[in-house]
Amino acid sequence: MTERVDAVVVGAGHNGLVAANLLADAGWDVLVCEAAEAPGGAVRSAEITAPGFVSDLASAFHPLGAASPVLRELDLGAHGLQWRHAPTVLAHPTPDGRCAVLHRRLDDTAAAL
């Protein structure tokens, strides 16, 4: 017997999962297909270097996610999501050995530059 669905979402990264969730909330039957062994795409994390130390496995810079009205409406906090905010957001080493650093506080970023 062939299962019938209203939508097929290819990829269980953050965009695919949000799209599937919105369709399911609208009453659609949704099938999510993912080639990797775990969902999450570029926003997955795991303990890969030391026990208790969780590292990002791909992209670590999703600052707009915490402010996203779409993600807020999904009430992911009720399912265990907790946003964490490091005081130092991003660092980029330069060829001459210096490092540009972005901080959560504008004054700290300006002083570092």
MARNU-415095 format. One record per atom (N, C-alpha, C, O, CB): x, y, z; residue in one letter. Coordinates in steps of 0.2 Angstrom, whole numbers, padded with zeros to 4 digits, always signed. Last residue first. Glycine has a CB too. Example, Ala and Ser with C-alpha at 12.3 -4.5 7.8 and 13.67 -1.06 7.14 Angstrom:
<marmis>
+0064-0011+0035s;+0068-0005+0036s;+0064+0000+0039s;+0067+0006+0040s;+0070-0003+0029s;+0066-0028+0039a;+0062-0022+0039a;+0066-0016+0039a;+0071-0017+0042a;+0057-0022+0045a;
</marmis>
This chain:
<marmis>
+0188+0234+0092l;+0191+0236+0085l;+0196+0241+0085l;+0198+0243+0080l;+0185+0238+0080l;+0185+0234+0105a;+0189+0229+0102a;+0192+0230+0095a;+0198+0228+0094a;+0186+0222+0102a;+0176+0244+0106a;+0182+0245+0109a;+0187+0240+0107a;+0193+0241+0106a;+0181+0244+0117a;+0165+0240+0098a;+0169+0246+0096a;+0176+0246+0099a;+0181+0248+0096a;+0165+0252+0098a;+0162+0229+0106t;+0164+0228+0099t;+0168+0234+0097t;+0173+0233+0094t;+0158+0226+0095t;+0157+0235+0118d;+0163+0231+0118d;+0166+0229+0111d;+0172+0229+0111d;+0161+0224+0121d;+0147+0243+0113d;+0153+0246+0116d;+0159+0242+0116d;+0164+0244+0115d;+0151+0249+0123d;+0138+0233+0109l;+0141+0237+0104l;+0147+0240+0107l;+0152+0241+0103l;+0136+0242+0102l;+0138+0216+0116r;+0137+0224+0117r;+0141+0228+0112r;+0147+0226+0111r;+0140+0225+0125r;+0141+0205+0110r;+0134+0206+0111r;+0133+0213+0112r;+0128+0216+0110r;+0131+0202+0116r;+0155+0207+0099h;+0152+0205+0105h;+0145+0207+0105h;+0143+0210+0101h;+0156+0210+0111h;+0167+0201+0087l;+0160+0204+0088l;+0157+0202+0095l;+0157+0196+0096l;+0155+0203+0082l;+0183+0204+0083v;+0179+0201+0087v;+0172+0205+0088v;+0172+0211+0089v;+0182+0200+0094v;+0197+0201+0073a;+0191+0205+0074a;+0186+0201+0078a;+0185+0195+0076a;+0189+0207+0067a;+0214+0199+0077c;+0208+0196+0077c;+0202+0201+0078c;+0202+0204+0083c;+0207+0190+0082c;+0231+0198+0070r;+0226+0201+0074r;+0219+0197+0074r;+0219+0192+0070r;+0225+0208+0073r;+0239+0191+0061g;+0239+0189+0068g;+0234+0192+0073g;+0233+0190+0078g;+0245+0190+0071g;+0238+0195+0048d;+0243+0198+0052d;+0243+0196+0059d;+0247+0199+0063d;+0243+0206+0051d;+0226+0189+0043p;+0232+0186+0041p;+0238+0189+0045p;+0243+0186+0046p;+0234+0188+0034p;+0214+0188+0057t;+0217+0191+0051t;+0224+0188+0049t;+0227+0186+0054t;+0217+0199+0052t;+0200+0179+0063p;+0207+0180+0063p;+0209+0183+0057p;+0207+0181+0051p;+0212+0174+0065p;+0185+0183+0070h;+0188+0181+0063h;+0196+0183+0063h;+0197+0189+0063h;+0185+0185+0057h;+0172+0178+0080a;+0179+0181+0079a;+0181+0179+0073a;+0180+0173+0070a;+0183+0178+0085a;+0156+0182+0088l;+0160+0179+0082l;+0167+0182+0082l;+0168+0188+0084l;+0156+0182+0076l;+0152+0184+0101v;+0147+0181+0096v;+0151+0178+0090v;+0150+0173+0088v;+0143+0186+0093v;+0154+0184+0118t;+0158+0185+0112t;+0154+0181+0106t;+0154+0175+0107t;+0165+0183+0112t;+0144+0180+0127p;+0146+0187+0126p;+0150+0189+0120p;+0149+0194+0118p;+0149+0189+0133p;+0132+0168+0120a;+0138+0170+0122a;+0140+0177+0122a;+0137+0180+0117a;+0144+0166+0118a;+0116+0163+0123h;+0120+0168+0120h;+0126+0170+0124h;+0127+0171+0129h;+0115+0175+0121h;+0105+0150+0120r;+0111+0152+0123r;+0114+0158+0120r;+0114+0158+0114r;+0115+0146+0124r;+0088+0145+0121w;+0093+0149+0117w;+0098+0151+0122w;+0097+0153+0128w;+0090+0156+0114w;+0081+0129+0122q;+0084+0135+0126q;+0089+0139+0122q;+0094+0136+0120q;+0087+0132+0133q;+0068+0118+0118l;+0073+0123+0115l;+0075+0128+0121l;+0071+0131+0123l;+0071+0126+0109l;+0058+0110+0123g;+0065+0109+0126g;+0070+0114+0123g;+0076+0114+0126g;+0068+0103+0125g;+0046+0112+0119h;+0049+0106+0117h;+0056+0105+0119h;+0060+0101+0117h;+0048+0105+0110h;+0043+0125+0123a;+0039+0119+0126a;+0041+0113+0124a;+0039+0108+0127a;+0031+0120+0123a;+0051+0131+0114g;+0053+0131+0121g;+0049+0126+0125g;+0051+0123+0129g;+0052+0138+0124g;+0044+0132+0102l;+0049+0127+0103l;+0052+0126+0110l;+0054+0121+0112l;+0055+0128+0098l;+0033+0139+0096d;+0033+0137+0104d;+0038+0132+0105d;+0037+0127+0109d;+0027+0136+0106d;+0031+0144+0084l;+0031+0136+0085l;+0032+0134+0092l;+0031+0128+0093l;+0037+0134+0081l;+0032+0157+0085e;+0025+0155+0085e;+0025+0147+0085e;+0020+0144+0087e;+0022+0157+0078e;+0046+0158+0084r;+0043+0160+0091r;+0036+0157+0091r;+0034+0154+0096r;+0042+0168+0092r;+0049+0156+0071l;+0051+0151+0076l;+0047+0152+0083l;+0046+0147+0086l;+0058+0151+0077l;+0042+0167+0066v;+0040+0161+0064v;+0042+0155+0069v;+0038+0151+0071v;+0043+0159+0057v;+0050+0178+0071p;+0043+0177+0073p;+0040+0170+0071p;+0036+0168+0075p;+0038+0182+0070p;+0066+0177+0077s;+0062+0175+0072s;+0054+0174+0074s;+0053+0170+0078s;+0064+0168+0068s;+0076+0179+0086a;+0071+0184+0085a;+0066+0183+0080a;+0062+0187+0078a;+0075+0190+0083a;+0083+0167+0086a;+0080+0169+0092a;+0075+0175+0091a;+0071+0175+0095a;+0086+0171+0097a;+0088+0168+0072g;+0084+0163+0075g;+0080+0164+0081g;+0074+0163+0082g;+0087+0156+0076g;+0098+0177+0070l;+0091+0179+0069l;+0086+0174+0071l;+0080+0175+0072l;+0090+0181+0062l;+0110+0170+0073p;+0108+0175+0078p;+0101+0177+0076p;+0097+0180+0081p;+0112+0181+0077p;+0118+0158+0070h;+0111+0159+0068h;+0108+0164+0073h;+0103+0163+0076h;+0107+0153+0068h;+0132+0151+0067f;+0130+0158+0068f;+0123+0159+0065f;+0122+0161+0059f;+0135+0163+0064f;+0138+0139+0065a;+0137+0141+0072a;+0134+0148+0073a;+0133+0151+0078a;+0143+0141+0076a;+0136+0126+0054s;+0136+0133+0055s;+0134+0135+0062s;+0129+0132+0065s;+0130+0136+0050s;+0141+0112+0061a;+0142+0116+0055a;+0141+0123+0056a;+0146+0126+0060a;+0136+0113+0050a;+0141+0107+0074l;+0144+0103+0068l;+0145+0106+0062l;+0148+0104+0057l;+0140+0097+0068l;+0146+0114+0089d;+0142+0115+0083d;+0145+0111+0077d;+0151+0111+0077d;+0141+0122+0081d;+0148+0104+0104s;+0151+0108+0098s;+0146+0109+0092s;+0142+0104+0091s;+0158+0106+0096s;+0148+0103+0121v;+0144+0102+0115v;+0147+0107+0109v;+0147+0113+0111v;+0136+0103+0116v;+0155+0094+0133f;+0156+0100+0129f;+0153+0099+0122f;+0155+0095+0118f;+0164+0101+0128f;+0152+0082+0139g;+0149+0088+0142g;+0150+0094+0138g;+0147+0099+0139g;+0151+0089+0149g;+0167+0075+0134p;+0161+0074+0138p;+0158+0080+0141p;+0162+0084+0144p;+0161+0068+0143p;+0174+0082+0120a;+0175+0080+0127a;+0168+0079+0130a;+0163+0083+0128a;+0179+0086+0131a;+0171+0083+0106t;+0178+0084+0108t;+0179+0081+0115t;+0185+0079+0117t;+0180+0091+0108t;+0158+0080+0103i;+0163+0077+0099i;+0170+0078+0101i;+0175+0074+0099i;+0163+0080+0092i;+0142+0081+0106e;+0148+0080+0110e;+0154+0077+0106e;+0153+0070+0106e;+0147+0077+0117e;+0134+0091+0094a;+0135+0085+0097a;+0142+0085+0102a;+0146+0090+0101a;+0136+0079+0092a;+0122+0099+0083s;+0127+0099+0088s;+0128+0092+0091s;+0123+0088+0091s;+0126+0105+0093s;+0115+0106+0068r;+0116+0101+0073r;+0122+0102+0078r;+0127+0106+0076r;+0117+0094+0069r;+0112+0115+0059v;+0112+0118+0066v;+0112+0112+0071v;+0110+0112+0076v;+0105+0121+0067v;+0113+0110+0046a;+0118+0115+0048a;+0117+0117+0055a;+0122+0121+0058a;+0118+0121+0044a;+0103+0097+0050g;+0107+0100+0045g;+0112+0104+0048g;+0116+0102+0052g;+0102+0105+0041g;+0093+0090+0057g;+0096+0096+0060g;+0100+0100+0055g;+0101+0106+0055g;+0100+0095+0066g;+0092+0072+0060p;+0090+0079+0057p;+0094+0084+0060p;+0098+0084+0065p;+0082+0079+0059p;+0104+0059+0055a;+0101+0063+0060a;+0098+0070+0057a;+0101+0072+0053a;+0105+0065+0066a;+0110+0054+0044e;+0107+0049+0049e;+0104+0053+0055e;+0100+0050+0059e;+0113+0045+0053e;+0104+0062+0029a;+0109+0061+0034a;+0106+0056+0040a;+0100+0055+0040a;+0111+0067+0037a;+0093+0063+0021a;+0098+0058+0019a;+0103+0057+0025a;+0106+0051+0025a;+0102+0060+0013a;+0076+0064+0024e;+0083+0066+0026e;+0088+0061+0024e;+0087+0055+0026e;+0083+0068+0033e;+0060+0069+0022c;+0065+0065+0020c;+0072+0068+0021c;+0073+0073+0019c;+0064+0063+0012c;+0044+0070+0029v;+0050+0073+0029v;+0056+0068+0027v;+0056+0063+0030v;+0052+0077+0035v;+0027+0072+0024l;+0033+0067+0024l;+0039+0071+0024l;+0040+0075+0019l;+0032+0062+0019l;+0012+0077+0031v;+0019+0079+0028v;+0024+0073+0029v;+0024+0070+0035v;+0021+0086+0032v;-0004+0082+0029d;+0000+0076+0030d;+0007+0077+0027d;+0007+0078+0021d;-0004+0070+0028d;-0010+0098+0035w;-0007+0094+0030w;-0004+0088+0033w;-0001+0088+0038w;-0002+0098+0026w;-0013+0107+0045g;-0017+0101+0044g;-0015+0097+0038g;-0019+0092+0037g;-0024+0104+0043g;-0005+0117+0049a;-0011+0119+0044a;-0015+0113+0042a;-0020+0114+0039a;-0008+0123+0038a;+0005+0110+0055d;+0000+0115+0059d;-0006+0117+0055d;-0011+0118+0058d;+0004+0121+0062d;+0011+0105+0044a;+0007+0101+0048a;+0003+0104+0053a;-0003+0102+0054a;+0012+0097+0053a;+0017+0117+0039l;+0012+0113+0035l;+0008+0109+0039l;+0002+0108+0038l;+0015+0109+0029l;+0025+0120+0049l;+0020+0125+0047l;+0015+0121+0043l;+0009+0123+0044l;+0023+0131+0043l;+0034+0109+0049n;+0030+0110+0055n;+0024+0115+0053n;+0018+0114+0055n;+0034+0114+0060n;+0040+0110+0036a;+0036+0104+0038a;+0031+0106+0044a;+0025+0104+0044a;+0040+0098+0039a;+0047+0122+0038a;+0042+0122+0033a;+0037+0116+0035a;+0031+0117+0034a;+0045+0121+0026a;+0056+0118+0049v;+0051+0123+0050v;+0045+0123+0045v;+0039+0124+0047v;+0054+0130+0050v;+0063+0108+0042l;+0059+0106+0048l;+0054+0112+0050l;+0048+0110+0052l;+0063+0105+0054l;+0069+0115+0032g;+0064+0110+0030g;+0060+0108+0036g;+0054+0107+0035g;+0068+0104+0028g;+0077+0124+0039n;+0072+0127+0035n;+0067+0121+0033n;+0061+0123+0033n;+0075+0129+0028n;+0086+0115+0047h;+0081+0120+0050h;+0076+0123+0046h;+0070+0123+0048h;+0085+0125+0053h;+0084+0099+0038g;+0088+0105+0041g;+0083+0110+0044g;+0077+0108+0044g;+0093+0108+0036g;+0080+0088+0031a;+0077+0090+0038a;+0082+0094+0042a;+0083+0094+0048a;+0077+0083+0042a;+0074+0086+0015g;+0079+0089+0019g;+0076+0091+0026g;+0071+0095+0027g;+0082+0095+0016g;+0060+0089+0007v;+0066+0085+0006v;+0072+0089+0010v;+0073+0095+0008v;+0068+0085-0002v;+0044+0085+0011v;+0049+0090+0012v;+0056+0086+0011v;+0057+0082+0015v;+0048+0094+0019v;+0029+0083+0003v;+0035+0080+0004v;+0040+0085+0005v;+0041+0090+0000v;+0037+0075-0001v;+0012+0084+0006a;+0018+0087+0005a;+0024+0083+0007a;+0023+0079+0012a;+0018+0094+0008a;+0001+0075+0009d;+0000+0082+0005d;+0006+0085+0003d;+0006+0089-0002d;-0004+0086+0010d;+0002+0058+0005v;+0004+0064+0009v;+0002+0070+0005v;+0001+0070-0001v;+0011+0064+0012v;-0001+0041+0006r;-0002+0047+0002r;-0001+0053+0007r;-0004+0052+0013r;-0010+0047+0000r;+0008+0026+0004e;+0005+0031+0009e;+0004+0037+0005e;+0009+0039+0000e;+0011+0032+0014e;+0003+0011-0004t;+0007+0017-0004t;+0003+0022+0000t;-0003+0024+0000t;+0007+0020-0012t;+0004-0006+0000m;+0000+0000+0000m;+0004+0006+0000m;+0009+0006+0004m;-0005+0000+0006m;
</marmis>
